[in-house]
Amino acid sequence: MGRVSEKVILVTGGARGMGAAHARLLVAEGAKVVITDILDNEGATFAAELGPSAMYVHQDVAQPEEWCQAIAAVESKFGALHGLVNNAGIASMAPIELFPLEQWEKTLAVNLTGVFLGMQTALPAMRRAGGGSIVNISSVEGLRGSAGLHAYVASKFGVRGITKSAALEAAASGVRINSIHPGFINTRMTENIDLSSFPIPLGRPAEPQEVSQAVLFLLSDESSYFTGSEIVVDGGLTIGVPQKCQAVENIF
Ligand SMILES: NC(=O)c1ccc[n+]([C@@H]2O[C@H](COP(=O)([O-])OP(=O)(O)OC[C@H]3O[C@@H](n4cnc5c(N)ncnc54)[C@H](O)[C@@H]3O)[C@@H](O)[C@H]2O)c1
């Protein structure tokens, strides 16, 4: 028996990166997984590689009608929806005075409105299934500021907040909603970022699979008393600056 056996789970932005790692682990742990993305070739190829427990569906998470189509496809193929990973996301960087309005609006549409639409559309399906678990992928940038990442930071703080307001409402119908806050993870999103400017106490970035472990836990019944909570997977990045400590007497 896998840790999410017989659960049906939708992973957005699952064609590559962390979403793909989550989908792979969930299938290995017994779930039926529907991967959605706008990268149709990569998504379809990856779902075929995972086998009959996986299916790919095209979906732009910022489009309400594409959410209805995706949830309908999940229920039609696998009969129910028990889990949702709101993982799709984009990032861009510029000084605030030069930040293009179009980039601001696009980032909020994908990263925040996409999560809002996902919860809005998935909740009725999860109630039909008798309960469920939603995992919203925020970021360490949903816990602190980061120069240049204005739209991304705003969207990820928003994801953290709406996770809690939605969790309050969904609890009565047996749906748990939590957020995950990854730090520096090796994916396409971070390939052009200078790692040396990140003082990571554990001394290295993470591989996507290390975040998948937290996703798996929140989707499994092992996390039955978690809702509205935040799991930070950042190698200590947000706890402070790593430094060696010398013994000094009477410093105060
Ligand atoms: N990589 C990191 O260090 C890091 C850290 C914290 C949080 N995150 C978050 O983790 C999530 C996954 O990011 P990743 O690092 O795997 O990046 P990635 O770029 O490899 O994957 C993002 C996926 O989202 C898809 N996507 C983009 N726009 C979409 C849309 N409109 N509709 C549907 N799918 C869309 C992309 O096609 C891609 O497959 C994102 O929400 C990101 O913000 C990443």
Ligand as a Chemical Component Dictionary entry (heavy atoms), coordinates in Angstrom:
data_LIG
# 
_chem_comp.id                   LIG 
_chem_comp.type                 NON-POLYMER 
_chem_comp.pdbx_formal_charge   0 
_chem_comp.three_letter_code    LIG 
# 
loop_
_chem_comp_atom.comp_id 
_chem_comp_atom.atom_id 
_chem_comp_atom.alt_atom_id 
_chem_comp_atom.type_symbol 
_chem_comp_atom.charge 
_chem_comp_atom.model_Cartn_x 
_chem_comp_atom.model_Cartn_y 
_chem_comp_atom.model_Cartn_z 
_chem_comp_atom.pdbx_ordinal 
LIG N1  N1  N 0  12.413 26.878 -8.017  1  
LIG C1  C1  C 0  12.366 27.510 -6.849  2  
LIG O1  O1  O 0  13.401 27.804 -6.231  3  
LIG C2  C2  C 0  11.032 27.839 -6.210  4  
LIG C3  C3  C 0  11.036 28.295 -4.885  5  
LIG C4  C4  C 0  9.844  28.576 -4.253  6  
LIG C5  C5  C 0  8.644  28.371 -4.923  7  
LIG N2  N2  N 1  8.662  27.934 -6.212  8  
LIG C6  C6  C 0  7.363  27.707 -6.848  9  
LIG O2  O2  O 0  7.244  26.335 -7.187  10 
LIG C7  C7  C 0  6.348  26.199 -8.297  11 
LIG C8  C8  C 0  7.003  25.359 -9.373  12 
LIG O3  O3  O 0  8.108  26.077 -9.907  13 
LIG P1  P1  P 0  9.402  25.379 -10.552 14 
LIG O4  O4  O 0  10.562 25.868 -9.806  15 
LIG O5  O5  O -1 9.189  23.911 -10.699 16 
LIG O6  O6  O 0  9.433  26.121 -11.971 17 
LIG P2  P2  P 0  9.246  25.607 -13.461 18 
LIG O7  O7  O 0  9.306  26.823 -14.294 19 
LIG O8  O8  O 0  10.171 24.483 -13.769 20 
LIG O9  O9  O 0  7.759  24.998 -13.461 21 
LIG C9  C9  C 0  6.631  25.798 -13.492 22 
LIG C10 C10 C 0  5.582  25.091 -14.335 23 
LIG O10 O10 O 0  4.395  25.897 -14.353 24 
LIG C11 C11 C 0  3.916  25.913 -15.689 25 
LIG N3  N3  N 0  3.085  27.088 -15.943 26 
LIG C12 C12 C 0  3.499  28.369 -16.103 27 
LIG N4  N4  N 0  2.441  29.144 -16.384 28 
LIG C13 C13 C 0  1.345  28.349 -16.378 29 
LIG C14 C14 C 0  -0.040 28.574 -16.586 30 
LIG N5  N5  N 0  -0.524 29.791 -16.884 31 
LIG N6  N6  N 0  -0.891 27.516 -16.501 32 
LIG C15 C15 C 0  -0.412 26.278 -16.221 33 
LIG N7  N7  N 0  0.889  25.999 -16.024 34 
LIG C16 C16 C 0  1.748  27.035 -16.108 35 
LIG C17 C17 C 0  5.182  25.911 -16.551 36 
LIG O11 O11 O 0  4.903  25.558 -17.883 37 
LIG C18 C18 C 0  6.033  24.903 -15.797 38 
LIG O12 O12 O 0  5.794  23.590 -16.225 39 
LIG C19 C19 C 0  6.002  27.628 -8.724  40 
LIG O13 O13 O 0  4.781  28.019 -8.136  41 
LIG C20 C20 C 0  7.128  28.447 -8.139  42 
LIG O14 O14 O 0  6.755  29.787 -7.920  43 
LIG C21 C21 C 0  9.820  27.674 -6.874  44 
# 
loop_
_chem_comp_bond.comp_id 
_chem_comp_bond.atom_id_1 
_chem_comp_bond.atom_id_2 
_chem_comp_bond.value_order 
_chem_comp_bond.pdbx_ordinal 
LIG N1  C1  SING 1  
LIG C1  O1  DOUB 2  
LIG C1  C2  SING 3  
LIG C2  C3  SING 4  
LIG C2  C21 DOUB 5  
LIG C3  C4  DOUB 6  
LIG C4  C5  SING 7  
LIG C5  N2  DOUB 8  
LIG N2  C6  SING 9  
LIG N2  C21 SING 10 
LIG C6  O2  SING 11 
LIG C6  C20 SING 12 
LIG O2  C7  SING 13 
LIG C7  C8  SING 14 
LIG C7  C19 SING 15 
LIG C8  O3  SING 16 
LIG O3  P1  SING 17 
LIG P1  O4  DOUB 18 
LIG P1  O5  SING 19 
LIG P1  O6  SING 20 
LIG O6  P2  SING 21 
LIG P2  O7  DOUB 22 
LIG P2  O8  SING 23 
LIG P2  O9  SING 24 
LIG O9  C9  SING 25 
LIG C9  C10 SING 26 
LIG C10 O10 SING 27 
LIG C10 C18 SING 28 
LIG O10 C11 SING 29 
LIG C11 N3  SING 30 
LIG C11 C17 SING 31 
LIG N3  C12 SING 32 
LIG N3  C16 SING 33 
LIG C12 N4  DOUB 34 
LIG N4  C13 SING 35 
LIG C13 C14 SING 36 
LIG C13 C16 DOUB 37 
LIG C14 N5  SING 38 
LIG C14 N6  DOUB 39 
LIG N6  C15 SING 40 
LIG C15 N7  DOUB 41 
LIG N7  C16 SING 42 
LIG C17 O11 SING 43 
LIG C17 C18 SING 44 
LIG C18 O12 SING 45 
LIG C19 O13 SING 46 
LIG C19 C20 SING 47 
LIG C20 O14 SING 48 
# 
